[in-house]
Amino acid sequence: MTLPVLHPRPGNLREVAERIEASTGLRVEIIGGSLVMSPTPRGKHAGTIRRLRVQIEPRLPGGLAPYEMSSVAMPEDPDDYATPDLTVLPVEWDEDDSWLADPGDVALAVEVISQSEKAKDITDKNGWYARAGVAVLLVLDPRTGRWTLHTRPKGGEYCGQVHGEYGEVVELPAPLPSPLDTGVLPRYGA
């Protein structure tokens, strides 16, 4: 695969990210001013999202809907965004022409850790969501069969954290549907 010749300059990171994504098919995000690229999700990664969405969608209160691969903006920085694997947003997102959702509209962001993801990248991304003000972040790790629910962002960190293992239920805060059964989620290598 040949990557296009790109010349990043201040203020055009988003353009560079879009060109890389279009030419390579990689998932590209801008986290804290750095380009973060990851391969298209594998079967078990995608299966985790599908199984979670099947649990969430029919039980969401009116006015909310789950979306896959919808990007979320960092307030006050148009060149900084993340793309959760699953995002619960107001249904008005169906008709929105923008491609970046307001983090204040995100009821839930879900990240599924890929097999090759590094601990620093995970920590950086969790911090990004807290700084953006995303109210609830659920991180699922099919490598270890563990999950973490982050809530109450304040000062760039999440004040609330609950950890669990696959097989234990996730109790999401209202108005999100609860509990979520993690026993049905696949694990890498299993």
C-alpha positions as CSV (number, residue, x, y, z in Angstrom):
1,M,0.0,0.0,0.0
2,T,1.3,3.4,-0.9
3,L,0.5,6.3,1.3
4,P,-0.2,9.7,-0.3
5,V,2.4,12.4,0.2
6,L,1.0,14.7,2.9
7,H,2.4,17.9,4.3
8,P,0.8,18.6,7.7
9,R,0.8,22.2,8.7
10,P,-0.9,23.9,11.6
11,G,-4.7,23.9,11.1
12,N,-4.9,21.1,8.6
13,L,-4.7,18.0,10.7
14,R,-8.3,17.2,9.9
15,E,-7.6,17.4,6.2
16,V,-4.6,15.1,6.6
17,A,-6.6,12.6,8.6
18,E,-9.4,12.6,6.0
19,R,-7.0,12.0,3.2
20,I,-5.2,9.1,5.0
21,E,-8.6,7.5,5.9
22,A,-9.8,7.8,2.3
23,S,-6.6,6.4,0.7
24,T,-5.9,3.6,3.2
25,G,-9.1,2.6,4.8
26,L,-7.5,3.0,8.2
27,R,-9.6,4.5,11.0
28,V,-8.0,7.9,11.8
29,E,-8.6,10.0,14.8
30,I,-6.9,13.1,16.2
31,I,-6.4,12.7,19.9
32,G,-4.7,15.5,21.7
33,G,-3.3,16.9,18.5
34,S,-1.7,13.6,17.3
35,L,-2.9,11.4,14.5
36,V,-4.0,8.0,15.7
37,M,-4.5,5.3,13.1
38,S,-5.9,1.9,13.6
39,P,-6.9,-0.9,11.2
40,T,-10.5,-1.7,10.4
41,P,-12.0,-3.8,13.3
42,R,-11.7,-7.6,13.1
43,G,-14.6,-9.9,13.4
44,K,-14.7,-10.3,17.2
45,H,-14.2,-6.5,17.6
46,A,-17.2,-5.9,15.3
47,G,-19.1,-8.7,17.0
48,T,-18.6,-7.1,20.4
49,I,-20.2,-3.9,19.1
50,R,-23.0,-5.8,17.4
51,R,-23.9,-7.7,20.6
52,L,-23.8,-4.6,22.7
53,R,-25.9,-2.7,20.2
54,V,-28.5,-5.5,20.2
55,Q,-28.8,-5.1,24.0
56,I,-28.9,-1.3,24.0
57,E,-31.0,-0.3,21.1
58,P,-34.4,-1.7,22.0
59,R,-34.2,-0.4,25.6
60,L,-33.1,3.1,24.9
61,P,-35.5,5.8,26.0
62,G,-37.2,7.7,23.2
63,G,-35.0,10.4,21.7
64,L,-31.8,8.4,21.9
65,A,-30.2,6.0,19.4
66,P,-26.9,4.1,19.0
67,Y,-24.6,5.0,16.2
68,E,-21.5,3.1,15.0
69,M,-18.4,5.1,13.9
70,S,-19.8,8.6,14.6
71,S,-17.0,11.0,15.5
72,V,-17.1,13.3,18.5
73,A,-15.5,16.8,18.5
74,M,-13.2,18.2,21.2
75,P,-14.7,21.5,22.2
76,E,-12.7,24.6,21.1
77,D,-10.4,22.5,18.9
78,P,-11.8,21.8,15.4
79,D,-8.7,19.5,14.6
80,D,-9.2,17.2,17.6
81,Y,-11.8,14.4,17.5
82,A,-12.3,10.7,18.5
83,T,-14.4,8.1,16.8
84,P,-15.9,5.7,19.4
85,D,-16.9,2.2,18.3
86,L,-20.5,2.9,19.5
87,T,-22.0,6.2,20.4
88,V,-25.5,6.9,21.9
89,L,-26.7,10.3,20.7
90,P,-30.0,12.1,20.3
91,V,-32.0,10.7,17.3
92,E,-31.7,14.2,15.7
93,W,-28.2,13.0,14.7
94,D,-29.9,11.1,11.9
95,E,-30.6,14.4,10.1
96,D,-27.4,16.3,11.1
97,D,-25.1,17.4,8.2
98,S,-22.0,17.7,10.4
99,W,-19.7,14.7,10.9
100,L,-18.6,15.7,14.4
101,A,-21.0,15.3,17.2
102,D,-21.0,17.6,20.2
103,P,-19.6,15.8,23.2
104,G,-22.3,17.3,25.4
105,D,-24.8,15.3,23.3
106,V,-23.1,12.0,23.8
107,A,-25.1,9.9,26.3
108,L,-22.6,7.0,26.0
109,A,-19.4,6.3,24.2
110,V,-18.1,2.7,23.9
111,E,-14.5,1.8,23.0
112,V,-13.5,-1.8,22.3
113,I,-9.8,-2.3,22.7
114,S,-8.1,-3.8,19.7
115,Q,-5.6,-6.7,19.9
116,S,-2.6,-4.4,19.2
117,E,-3.6,-1.4,21.3
118,K,-1.0,-0.1,23.8
119,A,-1.8,0.9,27.4
120,K,-0.6,4.5,26.8
121,D,-3.0,4.8,23.8
122,I,-5.9,3.6,26.0
123,T,-5.0,6.0,28.8
124,D,-4.7,8.9,26.4
125,K,-8.0,8.1,24.8
126,N,-9.8,7.8,28.2
127,G,-8.4,11.2,29.2
128,W,-9.5,12.7,25.9
129,Y,-13.1,11.7,26.5
130,A,-13.0,13.1,30.0
131,R,-11.5,16.4,28.8
132,A,-14.1,16.6,26.1
133,G,-16.9,16.1,28.7
134,V,-18.3,12.8,27.4
135,A,-20.6,11.9,30.3
136,V,-20.3,8.1,30.2
137,L,-17.5,6.0,28.6
138,L,-17.6,2.2,28.6
139,V,-14.3,0.5,27.7
140,L,-14.4,-3.2,26.8
141,D,-11.2,-5.2,26.5
142,P,-11.6,-8.6,24.7
143,R,-7.9,-9.3,25.3
144,T,-8.4,-9.7,29.0
145,G,-12.2,-10.1,29.3
146,R,-12.4,-7.0,31.5
147,W,-14.4,-3.8,31.2
148,T,-14.4,-0.3,32.8
149,L,-17.2,2.1,33.1
150,H,-16.1,5.8,33.4
151,T,-18.6,8.4,34.6
152,R,-18.7,12.0,36.0
153,P,-16.0,13.8,34.0
154,K,-14.4,16.7,35.9
155,G,-11.1,18.6,35.3
156,G,-10.0,16.2,32.5
157,E,-10.5,13.0,34.5
158,Y,-13.4,10.7,35.3
159,C,-14.4,10.8,38.9
160,G,-16.4,7.6,38.8
161,Q,-14.9,4.2,37.7
162,V,-16.3,0.8,38.0
163,H,-14.3,-2.2,36.8
164,G,-15.6,-5.7,36.1
165,E,-15.0,-8.9,34.2
166,Y,-16.9,-10.4,31.3
167,G,-19.8,-12.3,32.8
168,E,-20.5,-9.5,35.3
169,V,-23.2,-7.0,34.4
170,V,-22.6,-3.3,33.6
171,E,-24.9,-1.0,35.5
172,L,-25.2,2.1,33.3
173,P,-26.5,5.3,34.8
174,A,-30.0,6.5,33.9
175,P,-31.4,7.1,31.4
176,L,-29.3,4.5,29.7
177,P,-30.6,0.9,29.6
178,S,-29.2,-1.3,32.4
179,P,-28.0,-3.9,33.1
180,L,-25.8,-4.9,30.2
181,D,-24.8,-8.6,29.9
182,T,-21.1,-8.9,29.2
183,G,-21.2,-12.7,29.4
184,V,-22.2,-12.7,25.7
185,L,-19.2,-10.7,24.5
186,P,-16.5,-12.5,22.6
187,R,-12.8,-12.6,23.6
188,Y,-9.8,-12.5,21.3
189,G,-8.2,-15.9,21.0
190,A,-11.0,-17.8,22.6
